[in-house]
Amino acid sequence: MSDWCGAPTHGGPDALGVPLHDFSTNSNACGPCPEAQAAVAGADAARYPDPAYTALRAALGRLHGVDAARVLIAGSASEFIHRATALAVRSGLRAVLLPAHSYGDYAQAAQAWGLALRRATEDAGQGPEVEPVLHWACEPASPLGQQDPALRDWDRTPWMAGLRVLDCAYAPLRLDAGEGAEGTGGAVRAFALPEPGGAWQLWSPNKALGLTGVRAAYAIAPEGAEDRVQALRALAPSWPTGAHGVALLQAWAQPSVQQWLARSRPVLGGWKRQQLALCAELGWPVRPGSLANYFVARPPVADLAGALQALRAQGIKLRDCASFGLPGHVRLGVLGPQAQQALRRAWLARP
């Protein structure tokens, strides 16, 4: 999304319904995870969840190896983004520092609260700041899937640490790292951030589980941030996530679900190699460096919007990256061979 506070731009279903082959989202194409899907289907929607989410926070704390008091439940990643922005304003911050290309809700929330927008350069983690800011980072970043350079600099810029949040939405879908002892807390690959960074971690596992229709997320506070944990809880509505979101997050914390996710990564890696080869065949230059289950390419057409519209009419949707500040580019989530062949046929059949 561009730095314009209007209707948000996202991938996924649209006015034409659900795309037959949807490359426009970063959802795990191996999903939905059967165990997580069954948990959501079996959620008891006749009752309120525990408003303190006691058992859920304990399970997530065990998964990450942190005290449950540091775990904060959110309605979704977007809901937490808006809530954290409200806290930043209440804390006296006047600006937000965003990655060079990033998820649009960061900017949308900042504009809604009147914060000044600043962008980090692509080759440096910080801009010419002179005061503490609300600083967003994402690892791997969207849309490029690359490492966020801001993480290199957080220890060296303590003056900038008004409020720092690392969006871990795609961390479980990194395809570059070797597999470790999956099925334990390490399976999530929680980032071992340097303590001076003092960053929050924001987790939204619905993408990794292939269940993006279930809105639920959680944040992990840095050590010593008890006052901000309480402040963010005070800013939340009652029951920020319902029974289905609780079921999703409870499933996420199970070793068997983490093992399913671990098995899906090599499959996605193979599909990604095939999809990169397809782009090479079609003559689409790819932006290098993606570590995740998505990447950015540049179809060689003058009218990209028209080309994407024509593909959409055939049930194929790609994500236009103009809203990310990358006009002429598309982001492609990794899909399986059938979807890739459908894209190939549709593109080569163009007049």
Secondary structure, 3 states (H helix, E strand, C coil): CCCCCCCCCCCCCECCECCCEECCCCCCCCCCCHHHHHHHHCCCCCCCCCCCCHHHHHHHHHHHCCCHHHEEEECCHHHHHHHHHHHHHHCCCCEEEECCCCCHHHHHHHHHCCCEEEECCCCCCCCCCCCCEEEEEECCCCCCCCCCCHHHHHHHCHHHEEEEEEECCCHHHCCCCCCCCCCCHHHHCCCCCCHHHCCEEEECCCCCCCCCCCCCEEEECCCCCHHHHHHHHHHCCCCCCCHHHHHHHHHHCCHHHHHHHHHHHHHHHHHHHHHHHHHHHHCCCECCCCCCCEEEECCCCCCHHHHHHHHHHCCEECEECHHHCCCCCEEEECCCHHHHHHHHHHHHCCC
